[in-house]
C-alpha cells in the first residue's frame, strides 16, 4: 500500500512535535510539506534532514498556509493534519472545509498519538486561550513543588524560530543561555521569569530528547504550556487556566476546550478585574463540562516599580505580543496598570507604526491603544524600536513578562509592570499539590 501523502499545518511548534513522535520514520506516511502561519519568517524554510530522519534526506519544505489548496492539488495530497493552537472552533472547520474541497482528508491528533510518558511526575499548566495567565500559575506551581518535593524543572512549549538544527534541545538557567540561543522577545518572555525564580527550563524541537535531559536533574517536571495547546507529556495532574475576561471562550476555541474537559484542576484567573457576572458564566461552563475538577479562583495582582512615570503622564502601553495578537485581547496588563495608576492619556501607537509592526496592526484590527511587543528576530525588534522612537509620549508602561530595556533601546522613561497570582478561594494550588497521590508517593519513596 503506498504511503499516505501528508501535509502538516502548523506554526513552528506543535507541527514539528507531531511529526517527530508519529510521522518520523513511519513508512506508512510521506510528509510532503509543512505549512506555517501566525509566526513571521517561518515559511520558505526547510525542516532540516538532521531532524526529519533518513526518510527525508533533503528535509521537508515549509510553505505559507495560503498555499495549502495548491499543494494539495499539485502534490495529490491524501491527508492534512492540523497541528497548531488557539483557533476558534469555527476557524478549525473553515480549514477543514478548505482541505476537503481541495480533495484531501482532514485530521486532528490527540493525546494517545502525541503525548510522551515521563518516568517522573508531570504537572501540566495549560489554558483555554492565549493570555489567560499560565505563567503566573506555573510560577505558583513551581514555588509549591520546591517546598513539597525538591528539584523542579520546567519544560516549555516550543518556540523554535531560529536555526532548527541548533535548537533540538535547549537548556536555560541564566540570562547568558538566552543570549547563547539568540532568543526572540517572545522566547525571553517565557524563559526569563523561570530563570528569575531560580528554575531550569528546557525547550527546543525534539521533546523526547528534551524529556530525557530534563529527567536527569529533576524530581518533578512542570509542563509549561503555550497558547492553549495540549501537553506534549502525559500529565499526572493537569491544571488548566481559564480567563473570565473572555467568558465563553473556554468552550469555543481549539484545543482549549479539550484542555478544559481533561482538567483535574481549573484556575479561574483575573477574578479581580473581571465582572462577577463573567466569572459566574465561566464557573457554570466548568460545572457543565468538567464537574469533577477542583476549582481555584485567583486574582492577578499588578505591581509597578515606579508610579511616578504613570500618574499624570501621557503613556504608551507595551503588551505581551501573543496575548494581544492571536490571543484576541484588546489590551493587556500594561493598559490596565496605566489606568489603575492614574495615567493622563493612553497614546494610540498605530499612527507611528512602521514595517512589520504596522502590518501587525493591520492583521489584528481588534487591538486597542496598545503596542504589541513583537520581536520575532532582530529585524522586527529594530522596527519596534523605530516605532517607539516616533511616538510622542512621556513614558512607556512595559506590560511584558520581561524587561525590554535590557535587550533594546527604549527612548523614553519606562516603568515595568509585574503581576502574580493570588488565590482568593480554597483549596490553594499548594494544598492541591500536597494532596496529589503522585507526589505523596514520590515523597515517601
C-alpha positions as CSV (number, residue, x, y, z in Angstrom):
1,X,0.0,0.0,0.0
2,X,1.5,3.4,-1.0
3,X,2.4,5.8,1.8
4,X,-0.2,8.4,2.7
5,X,0.9,11.8,1.2
6,X,0.6,14.2,4.1
7,X,0.8,17.9,4.8
8,X,1.1,19.2,8.4
9,X,-0.4,22.6,9.1
10,X,1.4,24.4,11.9
11,X,3.1,27.4,13.4
12,X,6.6,26.1,14.3
13,X,5.9,24.1,17.4
14,X,3.1,21.5,17.7
15,X,3.6,20.6,14.0
16,X,7.2,19.6,14.5
17,X,6.3,17.7,17.6
18,X,3.6,15.7,15.9
19,X,6.0,14.9,13.1
20,X,8.7,13.8,15.5
21,X,6.6,11.5,17.6
22,X,4.3,10.0,15.0
23,X,5.4,10.6,11.3
24,X,9.2,10.4,11.5
25,X,10.5,7.0,10.5
26,X,6.9,5.9,9.8
27,X,6.8,4.3,6.3
28,X,3.0,4.5,6.2
29,X,3.2,8.2,5.7
30,X,5.1,10.6,3.4
31,X,5.1,14.1,4.7
32,X,5.3,16.3,1.7
33,X,5.3,19.7,3.4
34,X,4.6,21.7,6.5
35,X,2.6,24.9,6.2
36,X,3.1,27.8,8.6
37,X,1.1,30.7,9.9
38,X,0.9,33.1,13.0
39,X,4.7,33.4,13.3
40,X,6.6,35.7,10.8
41,X,9.5,34.3,8.8
42,X,8.8,30.5,9.2
43,X,7.6,29.8,5.7
44,X,10.2,29.5,3.0
45,X,12.5,27.4,5.2
46,X,13.1,23.7,5.5
47,X,12.7,21.3,8.3
48,X,16.3,20.0,8.3
49,X,17.3,16.5,7.4
50,X,19.0,16.0,10.7
51,X,15.6,16.3,12.4
52,X,13.5,14.8,9.6
53,X,15.2,11.5,9.6
54,X,16.5,9.1,6.9
55,X,13.2,9.1,5.0
56,X,13.8,12.8,4.2
57,X,17.4,13.3,3.0
58,X,16.6,16.8,1.7
59,X,14.4,17.8,4.7
60,X,10.8,18.9,4.4
61,X,9.8,22.3,2.9
62,X,7.7,24.8,4.8
63,X,5.2,26.8,2.8
64,X,2.8,29.6,3.8
65,X,-0.6,28.2,4.8
66,X,-2.2,30.2,2.0
67,X,-0.6,27.8,-0.4
68,X,-2.4,24.8,1.0
69,X,-5.1,24.3,-1.8
70,X,-2.4,24.5,-4.4
71,X,-0.1,22.0,-2.6
72,X,-3.0,19.5,-2.1
73,X,-3.8,19.6,-5.8
74,X,-0.3,19.7,-7.3
75,X,1.1,17.0,-5.0
76,X,-2.0,14.8,-4.8
77,X,-2.1,15.1,-1.1
78,X,-4.2,12.5,0.8
79,X,-4.2,13.9,4.3
80,X,-3.9,17.3,6.0
81,X,-3.1,17.3,9.8
82,X,-3.9,20.5,11.7
83,X,-1.2,20.9,14.3
84,X,-1.3,24.4,15.9
85,X,-3.4,26.0,18.6
86,X,-5.7,28.9,19.7
87,X,-8.1,28.7,16.8
88,X,-11.8,29.3,17.2
89,X,-13.8,26.1,16.6
90,X,-15.3,27.9,13.6
91,X,-11.9,28.6,12.1
92,X,-10.9,24.9,12.5
93,X,-13.9,23.9,10.4
94,X,-13.1,26.5,7.8
95,X,-9.7,25.0,7.5
96,X,-11.2,21.5,7.3
97,X,-13.6,22.7,4.6
98,X,-10.7,24.2,2.5
99,X,-8.9,20.9,2.9
100,X,-11.9,18.7,1.9
101,X,-12.8,21.0,-1.0
102,X,-9.3,20.6,-2.3
103,X,-9.5,16.8,-2.2
104,X,-7.8,15.6,0.9
105,X,-8.8,14.2,4.3
106,X,-8.5,16.3,7.5
107,X,-7.2,15.1,10.8
108,X,-6.7,16.3,14.4
109,X,-4.3,14.4,16.6
110,X,-4.9,13.8,20.3
111,X,-3.2,12.6,23.5
112,X,-2.8,8.9,22.5
113,X,-0.7,9.7,19.5
114,X,1.2,12.8,20.7
115,X,1.8,12.6,24.4
116,X,5.1,11.2,25.7
117,X,5.3,9.4,29.1
118,X,7.9,10.5,31.6
119,X,9.5,8.4,34.3
120,X,8.9,11.3,36.7
121,X,5.7,13.0,37.9
122,X,4.5,15.6,35.4
123,X,2.3,18.6,36.4
124,X,1.0,20.4,33.4
125,X,-0.2,24.0,33.3
126,X,-2.2,24.7,30.2
127,X,-5.0,27.1,29.3
128,X,-8.2,27.7,27.2
129,X,-6.8,30.8,25.5
130,X,-3.5,32.5,24.9
131,X,-3.0,35.2,27.6
132,X,-5.1,33.5,30.3
133,X,-2.2,33.8,32.8
134,X,-0.5,30.5,32.6
135,X,2.9,32.0,33.5
136,X,1.7,33.2,36.9
137,X,0.2,29.8,37.7
138,X,3.3,28.0,36.6
139,X,5.4,30.1,38.9
140,X,3.0,29.3,41.8
141,X,3.1,25.6,41.0
142,X,6.9,25.8,40.9
143,X,7.2,27.5,44.3
144,X,4.9,24.9,45.9
145,X,6.7,22.0,44.3
146,X,10.0,23.1,45.5
147,X,8.7,23.1,49.1
148,X,6.9,19.8,48.7
149,X,9.2,17.6,46.5
150,X,12.6,19.2,45.7
151,X,14.1,19.7,42.3
152,X,11.7,21.2,39.8
153,X,12.5,21.5,36.0
154,X,10.1,23.3,33.7
155,X,9.7,22.2,30.1
156,X,8.2,24.9,27.9
157,X,6.1,24.5,24.8
158,X,8.3,25.0,21.7
159,X,9.1,28.3,20.1
160,X,11.8,27.3,17.6
161,X,12.0,30.4,15.5
162,X,15.7,30.3,14.6
163,X,18.1,27.6,13.4
164,X,16.1,24.5,14.0
165,X,19.1,22.1,13.8
166,X,20.8,24.1,16.6
167,X,17.6,24.2,18.7
168,X,17.0,20.5,19.2
169,X,17.4,20.7,22.9
170,X,17.9,24.0,24.7
171,X,18.6,24.4,28.4
172,X,18.1,27.8,30.1
173,X,19.4,28.5,33.6
174,X,20.9,32.0,33.1
175,X,20.4,35.1,31.0
176,X,23.6,34.2,29.1
177,X,21.8,31.0,28.0
178,X,19.2,33.1,26.3
179,X,21.9,35.1,24.5
180,X,23.6,31.8,23.5
181,X,20.5,30.7,21.7
182,X,19.7,34.1,20.3
183,X,16.3,34.2,21.8
184,X,13.5,36.3,20.5
185,X,11.4,38.6,22.7
186,X,8.6,36.0,22.7
187,X,11.0,33.3,23.9
188,X,12.5,35.5,26.6
189,X,9.0,36.4,27.9
190,X,8.6,32.7,28.7
191,X,12.1,31.7,29.9
192,X,13.2,34.8,31.9
193,X,10.5,34.5,34.7
194,X,11.6,30.9,35.3
195,X,15.2,32.0,35.4
196,X,14.4,34.8,37.8
197,X,12.6,32.2,40.0
198,X,15.7,30.0,40.1
199,X,14.2,27.4,37.8
200,X,15.9,25.5,35.0
201,X,13.7,25.5,31.9
202,X,14.1,23.3,28.7
203,X,12.6,23.9,25.3
204,X,13.5,23.2,21.6
205,X,12.4,21.0,18.8
206,X,12.8,17.3,19.8
207,X,10.7,16.8,23.0
208,X,11.7,13.2,23.5
209,X,15.4,14.2,23.8
210,X,14.4,17.2,25.9
211,X,12.5,14.9,28.3
212,X,15.4,12.6,28.8
213,X,17.7,15.5,29.6
214,X,15.2,17.2,32.0
215,X,14.6,13.9,33.9
216,X,18.4,13.8,34.7
217,X,18.1,16.9,37.0
218,X,14.5,16.8,38.3
219,X,12.3,15.2,40.9
220,X,9.2,16.6,39.2
221,X,8.6,18.2,35.8
222,X,6.3,21.1,35.0
223,X,4.9,21.1,31.5
224,X,4.6,24.9,30.8
225,X,2.1,25.1,28.0
226,X,2.0,27.5,25.1
227,X,-1.1,29.2,23.7
228,X,-4.0,26.9,24.6
229,X,-2.3,23.8,23.3
230,X,-2.4,20.3,24.8
231,X,0.6,19.0,26.8
232,X,3.3,17.1,24.9
233,X,3.9,15.0,28.0
234,X,1.3,12.8,29.7
235,X,0.4,14.7,32.9
236,X,-0.2,13.1,36.3
237,X,-2.0,16.3,37.3
238,X,-3.5,18.6,34.7
239,X,-4.0,22.3,35.7
240,X,-5.9,24.5,33.2
241,X,-6.3,28.2,33.4
242,X,-9.4,30.0,32.2
243,X,-10.0,33.7,31.6
244,X,-13.2,35.4,32.7
245,X,-12.2,38.5,30.7
246,X,-13.2,36.3,27.7
247,X,-16.2,34.4,29.1
248,X,-17.4,31.6,27.0
249,X,-14.1,31.2,25.1
250,X,-13.4,28.1,27.2
251,X,-16.0,26.3,25.0
252,X,-15.3,28.0,21.7
253,X,-11.5,27.5,21.0
254,X,-9.4,24.6,19.8
255,X,-7.8,22.8,21.6
256,X,-8.6,24.8,24.7
257,X,-11.9,23.2,25.1
258,X,-10.2,19.8,25.1
259,X,-7.9,21.0,27.9
260,X,-10.9,22.1,29.9
261,X,-12.6,18.7,29.5
262,X,-9.4,16.9,30.7
263,X,-8.5,19.2,33.6
264,X,-8.0,17.9,37.1
265,X,-7.7,21.5,38.5
266,X,-9.1,24.6,36.9
267,X,-7.8,28.1,37.8
268,X,-10.3,30.9,37.2
269,X,-7.8,33.7,36.9
270,X,-8.1,37.5,36.9
271,X,-11.2,37.5,39.2
272,X,-10.1,40.9,40.5
273,X,-10.5,42.5,37.1
274,X,-13.4,40.5,35.6
275,X,-17.1,41.2,36.4
276,X,-18.8,38.9,38.9
277,X,-21.3,38.0,36.0
278,X,-18.5,36.9,33.7
279,X,-16.8,34.9,36.5
280,X,-20.1,33.2,37.1
281,X,-20.5,32.4,33.4
282,X,-17.1,30.7,33.4
283,X,-17.9,28.8,36.6
284,X,-21.2,27.5,35.2
285,X,-19.5,26.3,32.0
286,X,-16.9,24.5,34.0
287,X,-19.6,22.8,36.1
288,X,-21.4,21.7,32.9
289,X,-18.5,20.1,31.1
290,X,-16.0,19.2,33.9
291,X,-17.9,19.0,37.2
292,X,-15.3,16.7,38.8
293,X,-12.4,19.2,38.5
294,X,-11.2,21.2,41.5
295,X,-11.7,24.9,41.0
296,X,-9.3,27.6,42.3
297,X,-10.2,31.3,41.9
298,X,-7.3,33.7,41.7
299,X,-6.5,37.4,41.3
300,X,-3.8,38.6,39.1
301,X,-2.2,41.2,41.2
302,X,-0.4,44.1,39.5
303,X,2.8,45.7,40.8
304,X,4.7,48.6,39.2
305,X,8.2,49.7,40.1
306,X,7.7,53.5,39.8
307,X,4.2,55.0,39.7
308,X,5.7,58.5,39.0
309,X,6.2,57.5,35.4
310,X,2.5,56.8,35.1
311,X,0.5,59.2,37.2
312,X,-0.5,62.3,35.2
313,X,1.6,61.1,32.2
314,X,0.9,60.5,28.5
315,X,1.9,56.9,28.3
316,X,2.2,54.1,25.8
317,X,1.3,50.6,27.0
318,X,3.5,47.9,25.5
319,X,1.9,44.4,25.8
320,X,2.9,40.8,25.5
321,X,2.6,40.2,21.7
322,X,0.9,36.8,21.5
323,X,-1.7,37.8,24.2
324,X,-3.0,40.8,22.2
325,X,-2.5,39.4,18.7
326,X,-3.7,35.8,18.1
327,X,-4.8,35.7,21.7
328,X,-7.6,38.2,20.8
329,X,-7.2,40.5,23.7
330,X,-7.8,44.2,23.0
331,X,-5.3,45.2,25.7
332,X,-3.2,43.6,28.5
333,X,-1.7,44.4,31.9
334,X,0.1,47.5,30.6
335,X,-3.0,49.3,29.7
336,X,-4.7,48.1,32.9
337,X,-1.9,49.4,35.0
338,X,-1.9,52.8,33.2
339,X,-5.5,53.4,34.1
340,X,-5.2,52.0,37.6
341,X,-2.3,54.3,38.5
342,X,-3.6,57.5,37.0
343,X,-2.2,58.0,33.5
344,X,-3.3,61.2,31.9
345,X,-3.7,59.7,28.5
346,X,-3.1,56.3,26.8
347,X,-1.5,57.2,23.5
348,X,-2.5,55.3,20.4
349,X,0.7,53.9,18.8
350,X,-0.9,52.9,15.4
351,X,-0.1,56.2,13.5
352,X,3.6,55.8,14.4
353,X,4.0,52.1,13.4
354,X,6.5,51.1,10.7
355,X,7.2,47.9,8.8
356,X,6.1,44.6,10.3
357,X,4.7,46.5,13.4
358,X,2.3,48.4,11.0
359,X,1.4,45.1,9.3
360,X,0.6,43.6,12.8
361,X,-2.0,46.3,13.4
362,X,-3.5,45.7,10.0
363,X,-3.7,41.9,10.6
364,X,-5.2,42.3,14.1
365,X,-7.7,45.2,13.9
366,X,-9.3,44.3,17.2
367,X,-6.2,45.8,19.0
368,X,-6.9,48.8,21.3
369,X,-4.4,51.6,22.1
370,X,-1.6,49.3,22.9
371,X,1.7,48.4,21.2
372,X,2.4,44.6,20.9
373,X,6.0,43.8,21.8
374,X,6.6,41.9,18.6
375,X,10.2,40.6,18.3
376,X,10.5,37.5,16.2
377,X,14.1,38.3,15.2
378,X,16.4,41.3,15.2
379,X,14.8,42.9,12.2
380,X,11.5,43.1,13.9
381,X,13.0,44.3,17.1
382,X,14.6,47.2,15.2
383,X,11.2,48.0,13.7
384,X,9.7,48.0,17.2
385,X,12.4,50.4,18.4
386,X,11.8,52.7,15.4
387,X,8.1,52.7,16.1
388,X,8.7,53.6,19.8
389,X,11.1,56.4,18.9
390,X,8.5,58.0,16.7
391,X,5.8,58.2,19.3
392,X,5.0,61.5,21.1
393,X,4.6,60.4,24.7
394,X,6.0,60.9,28.2
395,X,6.8,57.3,29.1
396,X,6.3,53.7,28.3
397,X,4.4,51.2,30.5
398,X,6.1,47.8,30.0
399,X,3.4,45.1,30.4
400,X,5.5,42.3,29.0
401,X,6.9,39.5,31.2
402,X,10.5,40.7,30.6
403,X,12.3,44.0,31.0
404,X,12.6,45.2,27.4
405,X,15.2,47.7,28.4
406,X,17.8,45.0,28.7
407,X,17.5,43.9,25.1
408,X,16.5,47.0,23.1
409,X,16.6,50.8,23.2
410,X,13.6,52.3,25.0
411,X,13.7,56.1,24.0
412,X,11.7,57.5,26.9
413,X,11.4,56.7,30.6
414,X,9.7,53.4,31.2
415,X,8.1,51.6,34.1
416,X,7.8,47.8,34.3
417,X,4.6,46.1,35.4
418,X,4.7,42.7,37.1
419,X,1.8,40.5,38.0
420,X,1.4,37.5,40.3
421,X,-1.3,35.1,41.0
422,X,-3.0,35.1,44.4
423,X,-5.6,32.5,45.3
424,X,-8.9,34.0,46.6
425,X,-10.6,30.7,47.4
426,X,-9.7,27.3,49.0
427,X,-8.1,24.9,48.2
428,X,-5.0,26.7,47.1
429,X,-2.6,25.3,44.5
430,X,-0.2,24.2,47.2
431,X,-2.9,22.4,49.1
432,X,-4.0,20.6,46.0
433,X,-0.4,19.6,45.2
434,X,0.2,18.5,48.7
435,X,-2.7,16.0,48.4
436,X,-1.8,14.8,44.9
437,X,-1.3,11.0,45.1
438,X,1.6,11.0,42.6
439,X,3.5,13.5,44.8
440,X,2.7,11.7,48.0
441,X,4.1,8.6,46.5
442,X,7.2,10.4,45.3
443,X,7.9,12.0,48.8
444,X,7.6,8.6,50.5
445,X,9.8,6.7,48.1
